[in-house]
Amino acid sequence: MSSVELDPRAGELLLQIAERHAFRHHAAVNLRGHGLQYLGGSRELREYLQELDFHLGLLEDVERIHGELGGQGLDDAVMLRLERVPYPASRLELSCCLSVTRRGERAAAKSYVECVHPGFADVARRVLEAERGTREEDILVDFCRHEDQRAIAQEYWSRWIRLSLGSVGRIGTRTDQLTVELGLRDRPAEEVIRMFLDDLEPLGQACKLSLPPLDEVEAELPEDLRSRFPTRKA
């Protein structure tokens, strides 16, 4: 572990950050492992296995950091959250899932690049430097060219956006503020969500898919972000 002097208040927050990172990368491994059943051909399988191995390496690093910080019970905490994560039920949903969650991973990583803990900063940089292919987006765009098929894509799109928003953290809490004040993250959860939605927008437009209805979103959002979500007609 680095000898960088950290604010004493950072200890508990760093353990929470480690838990969030571990959940994110463990979920990435599980989703890709589950998705192997929908793939065909050695090239595609190899690409997915390489991406799975990449996230497994990040997970191992986060587990190491958590241990160095004196943390315990990481597996139990992460597994409890993972039980609530669904698995894609088709090749289309896998494409939708990865198209959305990769953007969530990148938005979260951007906020940790300048983290005062070098281990977390390194993990974030590696996520951002990783190549992001377009195969999943291409599958989704092609499927959505057919208007009669778009409803099922919209269902998957909304599901994985809701799940991704729920993994960012609560907006405007004292913990959210303190994380930025102590240099553990360079922007609050609100800005992470904004980056995520901005990154999603071009793909959503290409597929003619909308964000999920506001009343389906559990995250507490400020008005400017709430206005980006559709509301149900009375």
N, C-alpha and C positions, 0 to 999 in steps of 0.2 A: 504493500500500500504506500502511496505517496506520503512524504513528510510534510506536505502543505498544512499550515496551521488553519484549522477550521473553527468557526464560531461554535462555542459549546452548545448553543441552541440548535445547531444543525444536525446533531446526532440522530434524534428521533425522526426528523424529516428525511434524512438520507436513507434510513431503514424503510420508510414509506415509499420513497422513490425506488429503492431496490425492489420492493415487492411489486410495484407497478410495472417496472421494466421486466421483471421475471414473468409476470402474468402475460405481458404483451408478447414476449418471445416464445414462451411455452405455448401460448395459443397459436402463434404463427407455425410452430413445429407441428402441433396437432392437426391444424387445418390442412396443411400441405400433406401430411401423412395420410389423413383420411381421403384427400383428393386424389391420391395416386390411383384409386380404383376407376376413376373416370378418364384416365389418360390412355393414349394409344401410341405405340412406337417408342423405340429406345431413346431417341433424341429428346422427346418431350419428357419422358421419365427421368432422364439424366439431369435435365435442367431443373426439374422440381426437386430432385434429390440434392442437387447442389445448393438450391435455395434453402431447403430444409436444414442441411448441414450448416449453412451460414447462420441461421437463427439459433441452431443448437449451440454453436460456438459462442454466440452472444449471451445465451442463457447461462452457459457455464461461467462466463466472465462475471455476470451479474451475481450469480450464486457465490462466487469467490469474494466479490466485493462485500456482499451482505455478511459473509462470515468474518471478514476482516474488520467490519464495523461492530462486531460483537452480536450480530443478529442471530436469532434462533427461530425455528418453526416456520421457515420460509415455505417449504414444500406444502405444509398443511394449509397455510394461508392462501397460497396460489391455487392448490387443487380445489379448494372450496369455491373459488371464483370460476375456475374452469368448468365446474359442473353446470354452470348456467349458460355456457357458450354452446349454441347449436352447431351442427355440422351441415355443410352443404349437401343437399339431397339429389343433385344432378350436376352435370358438367356445366350447364348454364349458371347455376347458383354458385358453383366454385369460381367461375370467371367473375361474377358479380362480387362475390365475397372478397376475392383477392384484389380486384380493381379498387374497391373501397378501402379495405384495411391497409393496403400498402400506402395509400395516401394518409391514412391516420397515423401510421408508423412514422412517416416522414415528417408530418407536422409536429408530432411529439418530439422527434429527434432534434429538429431545428431549435427547440427551446432549451436543449441541454448542451449544445455545442460549446458554450462558454461557461459551463458548470465549473465551480471552483474545485470540485472533486475530479481529478484527472481521469479516473476510471470511467465515470459516467460520460464525461466529455468524449472520451475515445470511443465508447460504444455508440454514441450519437453520430460521430463523424463517420464511422463505418457504415451505419445505416444509410446515411446520405450519399456516401460514395459508391454504394452498391449499384450495379446496373439494374435498371427497371425496364424489363421488356414490355412489349405492347401486345403480346399474344392474347392476354385475357381481355383487354380493351377491344381488340379487333373482333373477338368472338361476340362480345356483348353488342358492339355497334352493328355487326352484321345481323344478329338475331333481331335487333330492334328495328331494322329496316322494314319489317313486316308488321304493320299496325295491329293485326289480329294477335300477334305474339307478345306485344309490348306489355300487356297487363301482368303477365307472370314475371317478366323482367322487373317491372315496377315494384312488385311484391318483394322480390329479393333485394332490390336496390334499397328500398325503405328499411328492410330488416337490418341490413348490415350497416347502414348509416346510423340507425338508432343505437345499435350495439357499440359502434365506434365512438359515438358521442358520449356514451356512458363510461368509457374507459379513460376519458381525459382528466376527470377530476371536477370538483364543484367550483363554480365561478364565484369570485368575490369573498371567499372565506378568509379568515385570518391565516390559515395554513397556506392558502394560495398566495396571499400577499407576502408572508414571511419567506416563502420559498424564493421569491424574486429578490426581496431585500437582502437575503443572505448570499445571493449569488449562486444558488443551486440551479436556478433556471433563469433565463434572461427575459422572459415574458410571462404574463399571467395566463391562466387557463382560457380566458375569453379570447385572447389573441391566438392561441393554439387552435381553438375551434374555428376562428375566422380563417386562418390559413388552410385548414382542412376543407372548409366549405368552398373557398376560392379555388383550391386545387381540383375539387370535384366538379365544379361548374362546367368547364368545357366538355367533359365527358358526358355529363348529364344532358347538355344541350345537343351533343352529337347523337345521343340515343333517344332524345325527346322524353327523358325521364325527369320527374320532379322530386324535390325533397319530400320526406314523409310529412303528413299533416302535423301541425304544431301540437295538437293534443295527444299525439303519440310519442312525443319527445319528452323524456323524463328530465333531461338536463335543464337547469334553470338558466335562461338566456336573457341578456339585455335586449332592449327594444329593437335596436338596429339589427340584431341577429334574428330575433323572433319574426321580424317582418319578412325575412327571406323564406320562411316556411309557409306553405299554403294552409288555409283554415277550411274546415268542412262547412259546406253550405247548410244552413238551417233547414 
